[in-house]
Amino acid sequence: MTDKDPATPKQMLFFGAVAAAAGVYFLLVGAGLLPVPGGPSNLHGPLWIVLCVGLAFFLAGAALLIQVIGHANASGDLPADAPGWMRVIQYVMGVAIFAAFAVIGSWVAFGSGEREFSGSFLFFDAQTNAAIGRTAFGIGAIIAWLCTIGFAVIGARKLIGRSK
């Protein structure tokens, strides 16, 4: 296995801008300001789920931009002399990204209505596929919520520890 070089600031700016732009697009679709691609019949969930997707993409892009502006290291940690507001924004964006993923997974697993799951290994009937899919998303949602809580607690402790 070869070691990978960390992304350059130019690469991070590019990928951050692309992710943020994709997020803005999904936010506009989710807000009803742009049409759903393929029409409303192509939407298989509520528009607020599209908003969550847009928020996750936008914040991920913005997080990359914050890392470039703040001169973060390869693991995303800002230097000791970075402004406090930048750390708070980075923290809030991280919690929001985790929460957006958790909300999406929770809706798939526990939301009302039918779900369709398909794939090369899901050769059962539709009800069994839905039960397997919902179970998998339920486990993923629980993990995502635990990660959200863990990230929030650890991040808050770091922020509070720095302010003392």
C-alpha positions as CSV (number, residue, x, y, z in Angstrom):
1,M,0.0,0.0,0.0
2,T,1.4,3.4,-0.9
3,D,1.2,6.5,1.1
4,K,-1.0,9.2,-0.3
5,D,0.1,12.8,-0.3
6,P,-2.4,15.1,1.4
7,A,-4.5,17.3,-0.9
8,T,-3.0,20.6,-1.9
9,P,-4.8,23.8,-1.0
10,K,-5.8,24.3,-4.6
11,Q,-7.3,20.8,-4.8
12,M,-9.2,21.4,-1.5
13,L,-10.5,24.7,-2.8
14,F,-11.7,23.0,-6.0
15,F,-13.4,20.1,-4.3
16,G,-14.8,22.4,-1.6
17,A,-16.3,24.6,-4.3
18,V,-17.7,21.7,-6.2
19,A,-19.3,20.1,-3.1
20,A,-20.7,23.5,-2.0
21,A,-22.1,24.2,-5.4
22,A,-23.8,20.7,-5.5
23,G,-25.1,21.5,-2.0
24,V,-26.6,24.8,-3.1
25,Y,-28.3,23.0,-6.1
26,F,-29.9,20.4,-3.8
27,L,-30.8,23.1,-1.3
28,L,-32.6,25.0,-4.1
29,V,-34.4,21.8,-5.3
30,G,-35.4,20.9,-1.7
31,A,-36.7,24.4,-1.1
32,G,-38.8,24.2,-4.2
33,L,-37.0,27.0,-6.0
34,L,-35.7,24.6,-8.7
35,P,-37.6,21.8,-10.3
36,V,-37.0,18.2,-9.3
37,P,-34.9,16.6,-12.1
38,G,-37.2,14.3,-14.1
39,G,-40.3,15.9,-12.5
40,P,-42.1,15.3,-9.2
41,S,-42.8,11.7,-10.0
42,N,-39.0,11.1,-9.9
43,L,-38.9,12.2,-6.2
44,H,-39.2,9.2,-3.9
45,G,-39.2,11.0,-0.6
46,P,-40.1,14.4,0.9
47,L,-38.3,17.5,-0.2
48,W,-36.9,18.1,3.3
49,I,-34.7,15.0,2.7
50,V,-33.3,16.8,-0.4
51,L,-32.7,19.8,1.9
52,C,-30.7,17.5,4.2
53,V,-28.6,16.2,1.3
54,G,-28.0,19.7,0.1
55,L,-27.0,20.8,3.6
56,A,-24.5,17.9,4.0
57,F,-22.9,18.7,0.6
58,F,-22.8,22.4,1.2
59,L,-21.3,22.2,4.7
60,A,-18.8,19.6,3.5
61,G,-17.6,22.0,0.8
62,A,-17.6,24.9,3.3
63,A,-15.6,22.8,5.8
64,L,-12.9,22.2,3.1
65,L,-12.8,26.0,2.5
66,I,-12.5,26.7,6.2
67,Q,-9.6,24.2,6.4
68,V,-7.8,26.0,3.5
69,I,-8.4,29.4,4.9
70,G,-7.4,28.4,8.4
71,H,-4.3,26.4,7.2
72,A,-5.5,23.2,8.8
73,N,-3.1,20.2,8.8
74,A,-3.7,17.0,6.8
75,S,-6.1,15.6,9.5
76,G,-8.2,18.8,9.4
77,D,-7.0,20.3,12.7
78,L,-6.7,24.1,12.7
79,P,-3.4,25.5,14.1
80,A,-3.2,26.7,17.6
81,D,-3.3,30.4,16.5
82,A,-6.5,30.0,14.4
83,P,-9.3,32.4,15.4
84,G,-11.9,31.0,17.9
85,W,-14.8,31.8,15.5
86,M,-13.2,29.5,12.9
87,R,-13.0,26.7,15.3
88,V,-16.7,27.2,16.3
89,I,-17.8,27.2,12.7
90,Q,-15.8,24.1,11.9
91,Y,-17.3,22.4,15.0
92,V,-20.9,23.4,14.1
93,M,-20.5,22.3,10.5
94,G,-19.2,18.9,11.6
95,V,-22.1,18.3,14.0
96,A,-24.6,19.4,11.3
97,I,-23.0,17.1,8.6
98,F,-23.2,14.1,11.0
99,A,-26.8,15.1,11.9
100,A,-27.9,15.4,8.3
101,F,-26.6,11.9,7.5
102,A,-28.3,10.6,10.7
103,V,-31.6,12.2,9.7
104,I,-31.5,10.8,6.2
105,G,-30.8,7.3,7.4
106,S,-33.4,7.6,10.1
107,W,-36.1,8.6,7.6
108,V,-35.2,5.7,5.3
109,A,-35.2,3.2,8.2
110,F,-38.1,4.5,10.3
111,G,-40.1,6.9,8.2
112,S,-43.6,6.1,7.0
113,G,-44.4,4.8,3.6
114,E,-42.9,2.2,1.3
115,R,-39.2,1.9,0.4
116,E,-37.8,0.1,-2.6
117,F,-34.5,-1.7,-2.3
118,S,-32.8,-3.5,-5.1
119,G,-29.4,-4.8,-5.9
120,S,-27.5,-7.9,-7.1
121,F,-27.7,-9.6,-3.7
122,L,-31.3,-8.6,-2.9
123,F,-33.2,-11.3,-4.8
124,F,-36.0,-11.8,-2.2
125,D,-39.5,-10.5,-2.6
126,A,-40.2,-6.7,-2.2
127,Q,-41.3,-7.0,1.5
128,T,-38.2,-8.9,2.5
129,N,-35.9,-6.5,0.6
130,A,-37.6,-3.6,2.3
131,A,-37.1,-5.2,5.7
132,I,-33.5,-5.9,5.0
133,G,-32.9,-2.4,3.7
134,R,-34.7,-0.7,6.5
135,T,-32.8,-2.8,9.0
136,A,-29.5,-1.9,7.4
137,F,-30.4,1.8,7.3
138,G,-31.6,1.6,10.9
139,I,-28.3,0.3,12.1
140,G,-26.5,2.9,10.0
141,A,-28.8,5.6,11.4
142,I,-28.1,4.6,15.0
143,I,-24.3,4.6,14.3
144,A,-24.7,8.0,12.6
145,W,-26.6,9.4,15.7
146,L,-23.9,8.0,18.0
147,C,-21.2,9.6,15.9
148,T,-23.1,12.9,15.9
149,I,-23.3,12.8,19.7
150,G,-19.7,11.7,20.1
151,F,-18.4,14.4,17.7
152,A,-20.6,17.0,19.5
153,V,-19.3,16.1,23.0
154,I,-15.6,15.7,22.0
155,G,-15.8,18.9,20.0
156,A,-17.5,20.8,22.8
157,R,-14.9,19.6,25.2
158,K,-12.1,20.8,22.9
159,L,-13.7,24.2,22.5
160,I,-14.4,24.6,26.2
161,G,-10.8,23.5,27.0
162,R,-9.3,26.0,24.6
163,S,-11.4,28.9,26.1
164,K,-10.1,28.2,29.6
